[in-house]
C-alpha cells in the first residue's frame, strides 16, 4: 500500500536526488568538460541531466499526483498568466541590474558568453530544474504544508543542489555564499510564480530569462 505524502517523504527524495547528482558531478562532469568541445560537452551533459532530472521528477509527480495540490496535467496545461509573468520579468531584470551595480559597481556584456551555453544553462536548466523543483519539491511540500513555507523550503533545497558543482569546482566560500543568495531569491520568485499561476511554464520562462541575463551580463 502506498504511503501518504508527507514532508518527510519529500525531503527523503531530495536526499536521494542530491546524492545521485553529487556522484554524477564528481565522476562525470569534470571528465566531460575537460575532454570535449563546447558544443559536444553541452549536449552530453544535457542528455545526462535530462535523463536524471526529468526521470526523477516524472516518477514522483506521477506517483503522488492524486495527493499534489497542483496536478500533473494542470501544471502543464494551465494557460500562461501574463499578468503574473510580465511583472516578474521586470523584477528579474531589475534584480540582476541593481545587484551587480551594488555589489560590483557596474555591468557590461559578458564577452565570455558562448552560444553553446543556451543548451544547458538556459533551455534545459529552465525546463528540467522547474519540472523537479517546482513541479515536485515545491508542489509536494505545499501539499502538506502552507504554500509560503513550501516556497521557502523548496528555495533552500534549490540552493543546496548547486553545492556539488561548487565543491567540485573548489568555489571560494564568499563566492558560494553570494551565489546562494541569488539562487535563493530566484527560487522564491519561481515558486511564487508557480503558486499564483498553477502553470509550470511561467517559472520555466522566468528561469530561462534569469539564466540568460546571468550569463550575458558581466561585471566591471
N, C-alpha and C positions, 0 to 999 in steps of 0.2 A: 504494500500500500504506500502511495506517495505521501511524503511528509508535507505538512503545511508550510507555506513560505514564511520565513522569519528573518530578522536582521542577522541572526547567526548564520543562516543559510547563505545569504548574500555575501557576507564578509568571508565566509569559508571559501566561496567560489573565487573571491578576489585573491585570497592567499594562494590558492591553487594556480590561478592565472599568472600572478606576478612571479611565481616560482618557475612556471613554464617559460615566460617571457625573459626572465633573467638567464636561464640556461641558453635560450636562443641568442640573446645578446652577447653573452660571454663566449660562446663557442662558435657562432656563425657570423655575426655581423662584422666583426673586425677582419676576419678572413676574407669575406666577400668584398668589403670596402678596400682592402689592400691589394686584391688580385684581379679586379675587374674595372673596366672603364666606367665613366659616369653613368651613361645610359644603361649599360648592362647591369651594374650593381643596383640601380634604382628598380629595374624590372625584377631582378631576382629577389631583392629584399621586399619588394611589393607583393610578389606572389606568396612568399613565405608568410608575411604579415596577414595577407588576405585569408589564407587557409586557417591560421591560428585564431585571429581576432573574430572573423566572421563566423567561423565554425563554432567557437566558444559561445559567442553571443546568441547565435541562432538556436543552439541546443537548449540553453537555459531559458530564453524567451519563450520558446515553444513549449518547453516542459512545464512552465508555470504560467502560461498565457491566461488561463482561466482565473488566476489569482492576481494578475497585474492590474494596476489602476488604469494603464493605457495599453490596450490590447495590441497584438502584433499587426493585425490588419488596419486598425485605427491609426497607429503611428506612421504607417507607410502610405495610407490612402487619404488621410485628412488633408484638406486644401491648405496651401501655404497662407498664413495670416500675415499679409504685408503690413498691417498696422502694428504688428509685433516685430517683424523682420526689419523694416526700413529704419525705424528709430535706433534699433540696436546696431545696425551697420554704422550709423553715425557715432554711436557710443564706442564701438570697436576702433574706428579710425581715430577718434579724438583721444582715446586712451593711449594708443601707440604713439601718436604725435607728442602729446603732453609728457608722457612718461620718459620718452627718450630725450626730450628737450630738458626736462627737470633733472634727470639722472646724469645725462652725458653732455648736456649743454648745446645740443644741436642735432641735426639729422641730414642725410643725403641719400641718394640712390646707392644701394649696395652693389658695387661692381663685381663682387664675388658670387653674385647670383648666377645660377646656370639653369636653363630651361628644363633640364632633366629633373630638377627638384619639384617640378609641378606634378610629377607622377606620384611620388611617395609622400612628400611633405605637404602637398596641397590636396590633391584629389583623393588619394587613398586614406590619408590621415583624417580628412573631413568625414568621409563615409564610414570607415571602419571604427574609428575612435568614438564617434557619436552612436553608432549602432551598439557598441558594447557599453560605453559609459553612461549614456543617457537612456538607450533602449533597454539595457539590462540593469546596471548598477543603480542608477537613479530611480528607474521605474520599479525595480524590486524593493528598494528601500522605502520609496514613497507609498508602497502598497501596505507597509506595516508601521511606518512612522509618518509624521507630518511631512508635507511637501517641502517646507523650508528646511527641516532637518535633513531631508534627503538631498537637497541641493548642496548643503554644507558637507555632509559626509561623502557624497559621490565626488565632490570637487577635491576633497583631501585625497581620496583614492586616485583621482586623476593626476594629482601631483606626484604621488608615490610611484606610479607606473613609469614615470620618466627617470627615476633614480637608477635603475640598472644601466641605462645608457650613460648617465653622469659618472657612475662609479667606474665603468669600463674605460671611459674616456679620461679618467683622472681629473674631472672637473673640480676646480677650486671651490671651497666652501662658500666664499662670498658670491661667486657667480651662480652656484647652485641655489643659494637662498634667494637671490634676486630673481632667478628664473622661476623658482617655486611660487613667488608672489604673483607673477604674471600668469602662470598656469592656473593658479587657484582662482584668480579673477576671471580668467577665461571660462573655467568650469562653472562658476556661478552664473555668468552670462548665458552660457549654453544651456545649463539646467533650467534657469528661469524661463528662457525662450521656449523650451520643451514643455514646461509646466503650463505656460499660457496658451500655446498653440496646439498642443497634443499632436503635432506633426514633427516627425524626426527630420524632415527636410529643412526646417527652419534652423536648428542648431548645426546641421550639416553645412548649409550655406554660410552661416556665420563663422564656423570653424575654418572653412576654406579661405574666407576673406581674412580672418585673423592671421592664418599662417602665411598667406601670400604677402600681406603687409609686413609681417615679421621678417621674411627672408629678402624682401626687396628694399626696405628702408633701413639703411645703416646708420651708424652714429659717428659724429665727428671725433 
